[in-house]
Amino acid sequence: MNRIFLTGIYMLASFVALAQTSVGIRGGYATSTYSYRATPSNRVASVAGIGAPTFALVFEHFNSKNAGIEINLQFLRIGFSQIEDVDVDPILTNETQFDYLKVPILSSFFLGRSGRFQIKAGPHLGYMLQAKDIRREFSDATPLEIPTYGGANDKPRKIMYGLTAGAGISKLFGKSTLTGEVRFAYDFTNPEGQERVFDMSSTNLEFTLAYLFRIKDSKIGKVKD
């Protein structure tokens, strides 16, 4: 029993000693697309999304030479822009934006030394900070349009959850790392909280650059730059 306990302590100590930790910022541009079903009998319809800047605080922790975890505290603005009928002049549009505080928790794997190829994947959670209706130019469409979410009587669901994956290339400069990355996220969240439409989901695509600074080096088997 004591031998097992001591072995566990040794493995934990080795794990911590091999750890390498960096913090930094990430910023770029995010676009979104929404799909919804007005009623169970309707087909799923897709509507165009909106694009907006995004930025995040980044915590990266590698416990081996090629694998670790990354956590972001991210401001993300997504939304939809729904056109009533492209063949009608003037074109009428409904547009709504959602602001979220999003926390992706990603497993991170890389190949290379000073120049690296990275892939990341994992779940994300988030909380809606604000819903805002930018334009509402039509209503009572067939099938039913996506309803408003920024009004006084609207009660959108606040919690966001889904899956995020990404790939990118990073370059090490001493203790600093510069990373270019593309991320794709599928969000299971249906913001509809009043049963005005049957179902809704969204995807978003991000193009970002990140700057990280290493605050802790490996004590054993130090990762080479």
Wavefront OBJ file of the C-alpha trace (Angstrom):
o trace
v 0.000 0.000 0.000
v 2.777 2.399 0.949
v 4.623 1.540 -2.249
v 1.550 2.389 -4.338
v 1.104 5.662 -2.419
v 4.763 6.651 -2.933
v 4.559 5.748 -6.618
v 1.516 7.997 -6.987
v 3.334 10.904 -5.312
v 6.340 10.414 -7.591
v 4.161 10.379 -10.720
v 2.319 13.528 -9.603
v 5.608 15.307 -8.850
v 6.959 14.347 -12.271
v 3.772 15.611 -13.907
v 4.097 19.012 -12.219
v 7.834 19.247 -12.920
v 7.281 18.690 -16.633
v 4.589 21.367 -16.806
v 5.002 24.473 -18.925
v 2.558 27.358 -18.546
v 1.893 30.387 -20.761
v -0.637 33.209 -20.647
v -1.605 35.747 -23.286
v -4.258 37.269 -25.505
v -6.059 36.135 -28.657
v -7.978 38.292 -31.105
v -9.483 38.150 -34.554
v -12.734 37.867 -36.454
v -15.719 35.541 -35.966
v -18.620 34.724 -38.269
v -21.768 32.753 -37.465
v -24.595 30.847 -39.141
v -27.963 29.931 -37.643
v -30.344 27.084 -38.471
v -33.892 26.841 -37.156
v -37.133 24.930 -37.485
v -40.221 27.073 -36.978
v -42.499 24.096 -36.170
v -41.957 20.313 -36.031
v -43.551 20.019 -39.498
v -41.250 22.598 -41.109
v -37.908 21.792 -42.674
v -34.721 23.142 -41.142
v -33.882 26.539 -42.642
v -30.491 28.246 -42.562
v -30.031 31.998 -42.301
v -26.962 34.152 -42.756
v -24.980 35.161 -39.714
v -23.094 38.278 -38.739
v -19.360 38.886 -38.464
v -17.655 40.740 -35.633
v -14.300 41.042 -33.841
v -13.574 38.629 -31.001
v -10.914 38.601 -28.307
v -9.900 36.385 -25.391
v -7.544 35.897 -22.489
v -5.605 32.645 -22.898
v -4.169 30.161 -20.396
v -2.070 27.362 -21.902
v -0.600 24.508 -19.868
v 1.526 21.704 -21.345
v 2.306 18.744 -19.092
v 4.343 16.911 -21.732
v 6.324 17.849 -24.805
v 3.395 17.429 -27.169
v 0.130 17.660 -25.243
v -1.647 19.934 -22.823
v -4.743 22.031 -22.190
v -5.859 25.507 -23.213
v -8.560 27.583 -21.516
v -9.905 30.855 -22.931
v -12.033 33.590 -21.410
v -13.544 34.948 -24.612
v -15.864 37.756 -25.675
v -17.837 36.478 -28.672
v -20.446 38.343 -30.722
v -22.587 36.190 -33.012
v -26.053 36.506 -34.489
v -28.246 36.193 -37.566
v -29.396 38.295 -40.505
v -32.622 36.909 -42.002
v -33.965 38.166 -45.343
v -37.699 37.888 -46.028
v -37.495 37.336 -49.807
v -34.534 37.996 -52.098
v -36.881 38.558 -55.058
v -38.735 41.444 -53.398
v -37.616 45.067 -53.714
v -36.883 46.592 -51.279
v -35.254 43.693 -49.454
v -36.479 43.445 -45.841
v -34.120 42.139 -43.160
v -34.301 41.089 -39.518
v -30.966 41.180 -37.706
v -30.141 40.219 -34.114
v -26.826 39.971 -32.291
v -25.877 38.012 -29.177
v -22.913 38.878 -26.960
v -21.464 35.967 -24.994
v -18.749 35.377 -22.457
v -17.464 32.037 -23.705
v -15.047 29.593 -22.042
v -13.581 26.928 -24.391
v -11.725 24.146 -22.524
v -9.544 22.480 -25.152
v -7.130 19.585 -25.298
v -4.125 20.780 -27.287
v -1.636 18.699 -29.290
v 1.297 19.891 -31.370
v 4.076 18.680 -33.643
v 7.383 20.472 -34.040
v 9.716 22.548 -31.889
v 10.184 26.247 -32.583
v 7.659 25.993 -35.422
v 4.599 23.987 -34.458
v 1.409 22.648 -35.992
v -1.345 22.494 -33.362
v -4.774 20.911 -33.190
v -7.265 21.562 -30.406
v -10.678 20.191 -29.457
v -13.030 20.215 -26.506
v -16.264 21.542 -25.026
v -17.214 25.149 -24.434
v -19.544 26.872 -22.024
v -20.805 30.431 -22.114
v -23.184 33.021 -20.739
v -25.196 35.557 -22.737
v -24.272 39.115 -21.768
v -26.715 40.847 -24.100
v -29.215 40.236 -26.888
v -29.892 43.138 -29.243
v -32.267 43.446 -32.203
v -30.472 45.603 -34.772
v -33.220 45.628 -37.401
v -36.770 44.276 -37.518
v -38.239 45.039 -40.923
v -40.746 42.201 -41.390
v -42.966 39.849 -39.395
v -45.658 37.181 -39.852
v -43.678 35.460 -42.577
v -44.379 31.936 -43.859
v -42.701 29.905 -42.481
v -42.433 31.908 -39.281
v -39.346 34.113 -39.040
v -36.896 33.929 -36.137
v -38.443 36.016 -33.347
v -37.023 39.020 -31.520
v -34.637 38.539 -28.597
v -33.697 42.050 -27.524
v -37.135 43.313 -26.474
v -38.331 44.025 -22.945
v -40.648 40.993 -23.003
v -38.142 38.603 -24.573
v -36.577 36.003 -22.318
v -33.746 34.295 -24.206
v -31.893 31.414 -22.645
v -28.617 32.655 -21.218
v -26.491 29.499 -21.146
v -24.334 28.482 -24.124
v -22.799 25.024 -24.565
v -21.255 23.130 -27.446
v -18.079 21.785 -29.025
v -15.062 23.655 -30.396
v -12.179 22.446 -32.578
v -9.289 24.293 -34.156
v -6.007 24.040 -36.000
v -3.138 26.459 -36.379
v 0.552 27.186 -36.699
v 2.665 28.688 -33.923
v 6.187 30.087 -33.772
v 8.324 30.341 -30.628
v 10.550 33.373 -29.971
v 12.318 32.688 -26.688
v 9.599 32.798 -24.031
v 7.053 34.242 -26.458
v 4.756 32.372 -28.841
v 2.828 33.763 -31.816
v -0.038 31.613 -33.115
v -2.342 31.865 -36.125
v -5.440 29.707 -35.826
v -8.793 28.760 -37.344
v -11.559 27.490 -35.045
v -14.943 25.968 -35.734
v -17.629 25.664 -33.065
v -21.021 23.965 -33.055
v -23.342 25.338 -30.424
v -26.238 23.241 -29.137
v -27.825 26.257 -27.461
v -31.339 27.171 -28.500
v -31.758 30.784 -27.311
v -35.520 30.474 -27.671
v -36.982 30.394 -24.155
v -40.651 31.059 -24.922
v -41.442 28.244 -27.396
v -41.986 30.648 -30.310
v -39.931 28.428 -32.646
v -39.421 24.684 -32.338
v -35.628 24.485 -32.492
v -32.527 26.523 -33.310
v -28.750 26.029 -33.303
v -25.687 27.860 -34.567
v -22.145 27.409 -35.811
v -19.326 29.914 -35.816
v -15.945 30.201 -37.503
v -13.041 32.179 -36.040
v -9.815 33.461 -37.602
v -7.447 34.641 -34.882
v -3.908 35.526 -33.861
v -2.606 34.917 -30.331
v 0.388 36.138 -28.388
v 1.485 34.052 -25.392
v 4.242 34.584 -22.840
v 5.721 31.659 -20.933
v 5.501 32.204 -17.170
v 6.681 28.740 -16.099
v 9.345 26.513 -17.676
v 9.684 22.773 -17.448
v 12.151 21.766 -14.715
v 12.795 18.320 -16.213
v 13.167 17.615 -19.907
v 12.810 21.296 -20.743
v 10.976 21.869 -24.013
v 13.395 23.144 -26.637
v 12.539 26.385 -28.445
l 1 2 3 4 5 6 7 8 9 10 11 12 13 14 15 16 17 18 19 20 21 22 23 24 25 26 27 28 29 30 31 32 33 34 35 36 37 38 39 40 41 42 43 44 45 46 47 48 49 50 51 52 53 54 55 56 57 58 59 60 61 62 63 64 65 66 67 68 69 70 71 72 73 74 75 76 77 78 79 80 81 82 83 84 85 86 87 88 89 90 91 92 93 94 95 96 97 98 99 100 101 102 103 104 105 106 107 108 109 110 111 112 113 114 115 116 117 118 119 120 121 122 123 124 125 126 127 128 129 130 131 132 133 134 135 136 137 138 139 140 141 142 143 144 145 146 147 148 149 150 151 152 153 154 155 156 157 158 159 160 161 162 163 164 165 166 167 168 169 170 171 172 173 174 175 176 177 178 179 180 181 182 183 184 185 186 187 188 189 190 191 192 193 194 195 196 197 198 199 200 201 202 203 204 205 206 207 208 209 210 211 212 213 214 215 216 217 218 219 220 221 222 223 224 225
